[in-house]
Amino acid sequence: MLKTFPKGGIHPPENKITSGRPIRRLPAPKVVYVPIAQHIGIPAEIIVDRKDKVTVGQVIARSGGFVSSNIHSPVAGTVTKLDMVVDTRGYKKQCIVIRTDPKDPANEDLPEEMLKTEIAMAPEEIRQRISDFGIVGLGGATFPSHVKLSVKEDQIDCLVVNGVECEPYLTADHRLMLEKSQQILVGIRILMRALGVTRAIIGIENNKCDAIDLFRKEVAGNDGIQIAALQVKYPQGGEKQLIRALLGREVPKNGLPMDVGVVVHNVGTVYAVYQAVQHNRPLTERVVTVTGKSLQDPSNFWVRIGTPISDLLEAVGGVPENTRKIVSGGPMMGKALKSTDVPVTKGTSGILVIPEGEASRGEPRNCIRCGECVNVCPMGLEPHLLMNLTEKGMYEKAAQEDILTCIECGSCSYVCPSHRPLLDYIRFGKSISRQLATKTAQQ
């Protein structure tokens, strides 16, 4: 029987319409807009100025602290301004604007590099390289990867590699696993060396049988790396849900995977680690799925960080006339965009174009106490209660009811027959609860 997590979960339509589309490389844009806050933690500090010439991979913003990350130039060109630019969440963030030099050969597509399997670096050198080269979690959370590797000796016994990609429509990780399987396996061995572990598990949902078969073939005879096929259930890709499914370990409330001896990395992150350690390449590009039922040519792309999303949409035939909403990410956890001029960041996994008939929400009605939101919550919470407490401004009580443990998967809103905006209120309640907790801690 296929493994899965025991609490809650849903089965939304998969709509993986780009799973058979190979990754294409998007040409370097004329201008890139590179935010300095593309990760959880302290924003990076800008170290370039207007009119400066920059090269591909040059550090343009330096890590602002331990939980922070360097930012590198994705193109060769000239810094034209340091400006405030709206990000995918609709907030203005400080940004480095670079005009690409069309004559510089570094902006052209590079030839495919030879596979390098021999790992020469010591664990401390690997951790430093990952920090220096700006590697963060590419599954969406964008947590600086070197922090996860800075653990006490013997604290970790297993590396979990997240190849689940349970969010509907998105196929960036799936295609990366199919096209870069050998590099990902080397990246896993690099991370195993950095952590000092001899065991790794790659978790992949069973709707990606081609990836499961490919990896099983690649790891044949390697006792240290295991491939685990998982039941298709959302949100299987959540760290706590994945650890529970693969290892049967329960991460404590408000705890971290390392509390149960595990470090989790997304397959995209693992590939970025391979590129950094084996080929001296900082994180300046990533795979992005551009998809939607009404698009002319939905595809997966290698995209340079800072590329305007409008360039991606143009590459798939433009925005159809019947479009109601454009989402950064997937339909469950993604954020609707106010403009297509916002840039791709390290955390941009996909762009979803939703037509008129599928984007409208039902009219919210009174809660009928059916309990469906409770049944599907993978964290065992009571979403209806958390929404009510937030509505009434009872934030301390909401915190007592564990609102901060919500992973914002959206399962509750998806199943609510009264179309209650549960997740919207819970997100707001979480933000206020965090502010209150920070204020209390500082007193």
C-alpha positions in Angstrom: 0.0 0.0 0.0 1.3 3.5 -0.9 2.4 5.7 2.0 0.7 8.9 3.0 0.0 11.1 6.0 -2.8 10.2 8.3 -4.6 13.4 9.1 -6.9 15.2 6.6 -6.0 16.0 3.0 -8.0 16.4 -0.2 -7.9 15.3 -3.9 -8.3 18.3 -6.1 -8.1 17.7 -9.9 -4.4 17.4 -10.8 -4.5 19.2 -14.2 -0.8 18.4 -14.8 -1.2 19.5 -18.4 2.5 20.4 -18.9 4.0 17.2 -17.4 4.9 16.0 -20.9 6.4 19.4 -22.0 10.3 19.4 -21.8 11.9 22.4 -20.2 12.6 25.2 -22.6 15.1 28.0 -22.0 13.7 31.5 -22.0 16.1 34.0 -23.6 17.6 36.6 -21.3 15.2 39.6 -20.9 16.2 43.1 -21.9 15.8 44.2 -18.3 15.8 42.2 -15.0 14.3 43.4 -11.7 16.1 41.6 -8.9 14.5 41.9 -5.4 16.9 41.8 -2.4 14.4 39.9 -0.3 13.9 36.6 -2.0 14.2 34.4 1.1 12.9 33.9 4.6 14.9 36.0 7.0 16.8 39.3 6.8 16.9 41.0 3.3 20.3 41.1 1.6 22.3 44.3 1.6 22.9 46.0 -1.8 26.6 46.3 -2.7 26.3 47.8 -6.2 25.3 51.2 -7.3 23.7 52.9 -10.3 25.8 52.7 -13.5 27.9 49.8 -12.2 28.7 47.1 -14.7 27.9 43.6 -13.5 28.6 40.1 -14.7 26.6 36.9 -14.6 26.9 35.4 -11.2 28.4 38.5 -9.5 27.2 39.2 -5.9 25.0 42.3 -6.1 23.5 42.1 -2.6 25.2 40.4 0.3 23.6 38.3 3.0 22.2 40.4 5.8 22.8 37.8 8.6 22.9 34.1 9.3 19.3 33.6 8.2 19.7 35.4 4.9 21.1 34.8 1.5 23.3 36.4 -1.1 21.8 37.7 -4.3 23.7 37.3 -7.6 23.2 39.0 -11.0 21.4 36.8 -13.4 22.7 38.7 -16.5 25.7 40.7 -17.6 24.8 44.4 -18.0 24.5 47.7 -16.3 22.7 48.7 -13.1 20.2 51.4 -14.1 18.6 52.1 -10.8 17.8 50.9 -7.3 14.1 51.1 -7.0 11.0 49.9 -5.2 9.1 47.3 -7.3 5.9 45.4 -6.6 6.5 41.7 -5.9 4.3 38.7 -6.5 2.5 39.3 -3.2 1.6 42.9 -4.1 4.1 44.6 -1.8 6.7 47.1 -2.9 10.2 45.7 -2.3 13.6 47.1 -2.9 15.0 45.9 -6.2 18.1 46.1 -8.3 17.3 47.0 -11.9 19.8 45.8 -14.5 19.8 46.5 -18.2 21.1 43.4 -20.1 24.0 43.9 -22.5 22.9 42.3 -25.7 26.5 42.1 -27.0 27.9 40.1 -24.0 28.1 36.4 -24.8 27.5 35.6 -21.1 23.8 36.4 -21.7 23.6 33.7 -24.4 22.6 30.1 -23.6 25.6 28.1 -22.2 26.4 24.6 -23.6 25.3 21.7 -21.4 27.9 20.8 -18.9 29.4 17.4 -18.4 28.1 15.4 -15.4 30.5 15.5 -12.5 30.0 12.7 -10.0 33.2 13.0 -7.9 32.6 15.2 -4.8 35.9 16.8 -3.7 34.7 19.2 -1.0 34.7 18.6 2.7 31.4 19.1 4.6 32.3 22.6 5.9 33.3 23.6 2.4 30.0 22.4 1.0 28.0 24.4 3.6 30.1 27.5 2.9 29.6 27.2 -0.9 25.8 26.8 -0.5 25.8 29.9 1.6 28.0 31.9 -0.7 26.1 31.0 -3.8 22.7 32.0 -2.5 20.9 28.6 -2.5 17.5 28.7 -0.8 14.6 26.3 -0.7 12.9 26.3 -4.2 9.8 24.5 -3.1 8.2 27.8 -2.1 9.3 28.6 1.4 12.8 30.0 0.3 14.5 29.1 3.6 18.3 29.7 3.2 19.6 26.2 2.6 22.9 26.6 4.6 20.9 27.1 7.8 19.3 23.6 7.4 22.8 22.1 7.1 24.1 23.9 10.2 23.1 21.2 12.7 24.8 19.5 15.6 26.8 16.4 14.9 24.7 13.2 15.1 21.5 15.4 15.3 20.3 14.2 11.8 20.0 10.6 10.6 18.1 11.0 7.4 17.9 13.4 4.4 14.4 13.6 2.9 14.2 14.9 -0.7 10.8 16.3 -1.7 9.8 15.4 -5.2 6.1 15.4 -4.4 4.9 18.5 -6.2 1.3 18.0 -5.0 0.0 21.4 -6.0 -2.3 21.1 -9.0 -1.1 22.3 -12.4 2.6 22.6 -11.4 5.1 20.3 -13.1 8.5 22.1 -12.8 9.9 19.6 -10.3 8.5 16.6 -12.3 10.3 17.8 -15.5 13.5 18.5 -13.6 13.5 15.0 -12.1 13.1 13.5 -15.6 15.7 15.7 -17.3 18.3 16.0 -14.5 18.0 12.8 -12.5 21.7 12.1 -12.4 22.6 15.6 -11.3 20.0 15.4 -8.6 21.4 12.2 -7.3 24.9 13.7 -7.1 23.3 16.7 -5.3 21.8 14.3 -2.8 25.2 12.7 -2.1 26.6 16.2 -1.6 24.0 17.0 1.0 24.4 13.6 2.7 28.1 14.4 3.0 27.4 17.9 4.4 25.0 16.4 7.0 27.1 13.4 7.8 24.2 10.9 7.1 24.2 7.6 5.2 20.5 7.5 4.5 18.3 9.5 2.1 14.7 9.0 0.9 13.3 10.6 -2.3 9.5 11.0 -1.9 7.5 11.1 -5.2 3.8 10.9 -5.6 2.5 8.0 -7.7 1.2 10.2 -10.5 4.8 10.6 -11.6 5.5 6.9 -12.3 8.0 7.8 -15.0 10.1 9.7 -12.5 9.8 6.9 -9.9 10.9 4.3 -12.4 13.8 6.5 -13.6 15.2 7.1 -10.1 14.8 3.5 -9.1 16.8 2.5 -12.1 19.5 5.1 -11.3 19.9 4.2 -7.7 20.0 0.4 -8.2 22.7 -1.0 -6.0 23.0 2.1 -3.9 21.9 1.2 -0.4 22.0 4.7 0.9 19.3 6.3 -1.3 15.8 5.0 -1.3 12.9 5.9 -3.6 9.4 6.0 -2.0 6.2 6.1 -4.1 3.5 8.0 -2.3 -0.3 8.1 -2.5 -1.6 11.1 -4.5 -3.0 13.4 -1.8 -2.8 17.1 -1.2 -0.8 18.5 0.7 1.6 15.6 0.6 4.5 17.9 -0.1 4.3 19.7 3.3 7.4 19.0 5.3 5.6 17.6 8.3 3.2 15.6 6.2 6.0 14.2 4.1 8.1 13.2 7.1 5.0 11.5 8.7 4.3 9.6 5.4 7.9 8.4 4.8 9.3 7.8 8.3 6.3 7.7 10.6 7.8 10.5 12.7 5.6 13.3 14.1 7.3 16.7 14.1 6.2 18.4 17.3 3.9 21.4 17.4 5.9 24.5 16.6 8.9 22.2 16.0 11.2 21.6 13.0 12.1 18.5 11.0 15.5 18.5 12.7 13.7 17.8 16.0 13.0 14.3 14.7 16.4 13.8 13.0 15.4 14.9 9.5 16.4 17.6 7.0 14.1 18.1 4.0 15.2 19.6 0.7 13.2 20.1 -2.5 14.5 18.5 -5.7 15.0 21.9 -7.3 17.1 22.9 -4.3 19.2 19.7 -4.6 19.9 20.5 -8.3 20.9 24.0 -7.4 23.3 22.6 -4.8 24.8 20.3 -7.5 25.3 23.3 -9.8 26.9 25.3 -7.0 29.3 22.7 -5.7 30.2 20.9 -8.9 30.1 23.8 -11.5 30.6 27.0 -9.4 27.2 28.3 -10.5 25.2 30.5 -8.0 21.4 30.5 -8.0 20.5 32.8 -10.8 17.8 30.8 -12.6 15.1 28.2 -11.9 12.4 26.2 -13.6 9.0 27.8 -13.8 5.8 26.2 -15.0 3.6 28.5 -17.1 0.2 26.8 -17.4 -3.5 27.1 -17.8 -6.3 25.4 -19.8 -6.8 28.4 -22.1 -3.2 29.0 -22.9 -2.0 28.5 -26.5 1.3 26.8 -25.5 1.7 26.0 -21.8 5.2 25.0 -21.0 8.0 24.7 -18.5 10.9 27.1 -18.7 14.4 27.8 -17.4 14.0 31.4 -16.4 16.6 33.9 -15.1 15.7 35.4 -11.7 14.3 38.9 -12.2 12.6 38.2 -15.5 9.3 40.0 -15.8 6.3 37.6 -15.7 5.0 39.3 -18.8 7.9 37.8 -20.8 6.9 34.3 -19.6 3.3 34.9 -20.7 4.4 36.2 -24.1 6.4 33.0 -24.6 3.3 30.8 -24.2 1.2 32.8 -26.7 0.0 35.7 -24.5 -2.8 36.2 -22.1 -6.2 34.9 -23.5 -9.1 37.3 -23.6 -11.2 35.2 -21.3 -8.6 35.4 -18.4 -10.0 36.3 -15.0 -7.0 35.8 -12.8 -3.2 35.2 -13.0 -1.7 33.4 -10.1 1.9 33.1 -8.9 2.2 29.5 -7.8 -0.6 26.9 -7.9 -4.3 27.3 -7.4 -4.2 26.1 -3.7 -1.4 28.2 -2.2 -0.6 30.7 -4.9 -1.2 34.4 -4.8 -3.2 36.3 -7.5 -1.1 39.0 -9.2 -2.1 42.6 -9.6 0.2 43.1 -12.5 2.3 40.9 -14.9 5.2 43.3 -14.6 6.4 41.7 -11.4 9.6 39.7 -11.5 10.3 36.0 -11.2 12.1 35.3 -7.9 13.8 32.3 -6.3 10.4 31.2 -4.9 8.4 31.4 -8.2 7.4 27.8 -9.0 4.7 28.6 -11.5 2.4 31.0 -13.2 -1.2 29.9 -13.6 -3.6 31.6 -15.9 -7.3 31.0 -14.9 -10.2 31.7 -17.2 -13.4 33.5 -16.3 -15.5 30.4 -15.7 -13.1 28.9 -13.1 -11.9 31.9 -11.1 -15.1 33.1 -9.4 -15.7 32.4 -5.8 -19.1 31.4 -4.6 -21.0 33.9 -2.4 -20.0 33.4 1.2 -22.8 32.1 3.5 -23.2 31.3 7.2 -21.2 28.4 8.5 -23.5 25.3 8.7 -21.2 23.5 11.2 -20.7 20.5 8.8 -17.1 19.9 10.1 -15.7 19.4 6.6 -12.9 21.9 7.2 -11.9 20.1 10.4 -11.9 16.7 8.6 -9.5 17.8 5.8 -7.1 19.9 7.9 -3.7 18.1 7.8 -2.7 19.8 11.0 -5.7 18.8 13.0 -7.0 22.4 13.5 -10.5 23.8 13.5 -10.4 26.3 10.7 -14.0 27.5 11.2 -13.1 28.5 14.8 -9.8 30.2 13.8 -11.7 32.3 11.2 -14.4 33.3 13.7 -11.8 34.3 16.3 -9.9 36.4 13.7 -13.2 38.0 12.6 -13.9 39.1 16.2 -10.3 40.3 16.8 -9.6 37.6 19.4 -6.0 37.1 18.3 -4.6 35.8 21.6 -7.3 33.2 21.7 -6.6 32.2 18.1 -2.9 31.8 19.0 -4.0 29.5 21.9 -5.9 27.5 19.3 -2.7 27.0 17.4 -3.4 29.3 14.5 0.4 29.7 13.9 0.7 26.0 13.1 -1.5 26.3 10.0 0.5 25.6 6.9 -1.9 27.6 4.7 -2.6 24.7 2.3 -6.1 25.9 1.6 -7.8 22.6 2.0 -10.4 24.1 4.3 -11.5 26.7 1.9 -11.6 24.2 -1.0 -14.2 21.9 0.7 -16.4 24.5 2.5 -19.9 24.2 1.1 -20.7 27.7 2.4 -17.8 29.2 0.4 -16.4 30.8 3.6 -13.0 32.6 3.0 -11.4 30.5 5.8 -7.8 30.7 4.6 -7.9 34.5 4.0 -9.0 35.1 7.5 -6.5 32.6 9.0 -3.6 34.2 7.1 -4.6 37.6 8.5 -5.0 36.2 12.0 -1.5 34.5 11.7 0.1 37.8 10.7 -1.4 39.7 13.7 -0.7 36.8 16.1 3.0 36.9 15.0 3.2 40.6 15.5 1.7 40.3 19.0 4.1 37.5 19.9 7.1 39.5 18.7 5.9 42.5 20.7 5.5 40.4 23.8 9.0 38.9 23.5 10.6 42.3 23.2 9.0 43.6 26.3 
